[in-house]
Amino acid sequence: MQTISTQPAPLSTDAVVVREAIARARTGLVDREVVAEVVALCAVAGEHVLVIGAPGTAKSEAVRRTADQFGGRYFEYLLGRFTEPSEIFGPVDLRRLREGFVEFETAGMLPEAEVAFLDEVFLGSTAVLNTLLGILNERVFRRGSTLVTCPLRVCVGAANSLPDDPALAAFADRFLAHVFVNPVPDARLDELLEVGWAASSRPSERAGSLLPTLDRLSRAADGCDLQGVRGPLAAAIRQLRQAGVPLSDRRVVRSQRLVAAAAAMDGRTTATADDLWVLPLIAPTPHTQASAREVLSDLLARGRNGSLVYAAEEFARGERARAARLVDAGSRLLDEVGTGPLTHDDRLRIEATLREIDAGFVLADAPQALRDTRGLLVAAIQR
């Protein structure tokens, strides 16, 4: 499988570092890999992500694990109808108030966070959401005499469902990427039960803050060459709008940031049609995301990403993305089982991966990397 690449080595190295961090974040989660990867994509793009799903579907756990890998200053809050702005943005500075100035103490609060998670985000009051808009859009907190430039890389909002209120729908539009989470499918229930029983509260291992790495990737995304992909991107947007997918001009323009971030996280400084798999993410509802996949199926089938293998497969639905994910899964499985005797569970996992490869690909037509990985898996199970 060939990759178009003009990047200097450090960019490729940073992409690998983030890839490994995402892998650690998703360890112990079942069918929530896409959430972790999209949060990382948006952190590099400098955009925000909305995660929608029923209660008990591990939305919060996936976000927390990913944020833990990022490091830096983290803010989390569960919003309610009676949440006061001071609970999110900080209380009034009483000392300054006695001097006649209305200022706010923001230490440890959202205005000074680098990664934020707001659960039940649509339950916030008008005062909370209006103030939040300034932080999301401009990275600036303004209240009274207080003016704070916010270091926020990404804000994740979570809710059980999309709002019907038009005002709240407009607020939801500020989150560029939308991820919809369903209960774990029946085919993976055995895995869910096993992982859930073995789960512990210990944090995932992390070596220092990942934020400098994310910042370098963000700068690479800012400088990404999009010239060759703007024509296909514009054509795709026209197709989506003609199919009834509502996309504001703001979402259309900012979709380029996801495309550029996807290229950077694949270790490249030039975006290609391979990166347009991100487009269904900007469709606002499950129905319109399904429409986007259908309308753009031929274009999206080219998509793949070496760092975001699960997200690329989910939204591209193509063989290249599936092959990349299976190569990643097979390689990690080989690392985990090592070179010693296999346990019964190891054999079952290898057999399951081999079945998926053989069911999805004609071996003679499969990418070389996937054929190599399959060969190593076969050799492992025969030892």
HELIX and SHEET records of a PDB file:
HELIX    1   1 ALA A    9  ARG A   26  1                                  18    
HELIX    2   2 GLU A   33  ALA A   45  1                                  13    
HELIX    3   3 LYS A   59  PHE A   70  1                                  12    
HELIX    4   4 PRO A   85  PHE A   89  1                                   5    
HELIX    5   5 LEU A   94  ARG A   98  1                                   5    
HELIX    6   6 LEU A  110  GLU A  112  5                                   3    
HELIX    7   7 VAL A  121  LEU A  123  5                                   3    
HELIX    8   8 THR A  126  GLU A  138  1                                  13    
HELIX    9   9 PRO A  166  ALA A  172  1                                   7    
HELIX   10  10 ASP A  186  ARG A  188  5                                   3    
HELIX   11  11 LEU A  189  ALA A  198  1                                  10    
HELIX   12  12 LEU A  211  ASP A  222  1                                  12    
HELIX   13  13 GLN A  227  GLN A  242  1                                  16    
HELIX   14  14 ASP A  249  MET A  265  1                                  17    
HELIX   15  15 ALA A  273  ILE A  282  5                                  10    
HELIX   16  16 PRO A  286  VAL A  295  1                                  10    
HELIX   17  17 SER A  297  LEU A  300  1                                   4    
HELIX   18  18 VAL A  309  ALA A  316  1                                   8    
HELIX   19  19 GLU A  319  VAL A  337  1                                  19    
HELIX   20  20 HIS A  344  GLY A  360  1                                  17    
HELIX   21  21 LEU A  363  ASP A  365  5                                   3    
HELIX   22  22 GLN A  368  GLN A  382  1                                  15    
SHEET    1   A 5 TYR A  74  LEU A  78  0                                        
SHEET    2   A 5 VAL A 115  ASP A 119  1                                        
SHEET    3   A 5 VAL A 154  ALA A 159  1                                        
SHEET    4   A 5 VAL A  49  GLY A  53  1                                        
SHEET    5   A 5 ALA A 177  VAL A 181  1                                        
SHEET    1   B 2 VAL A 140  ARG A 143  0                                        
SHEET    2   B 2 THR A 146  THR A 149 -1                                        
END                                                                             
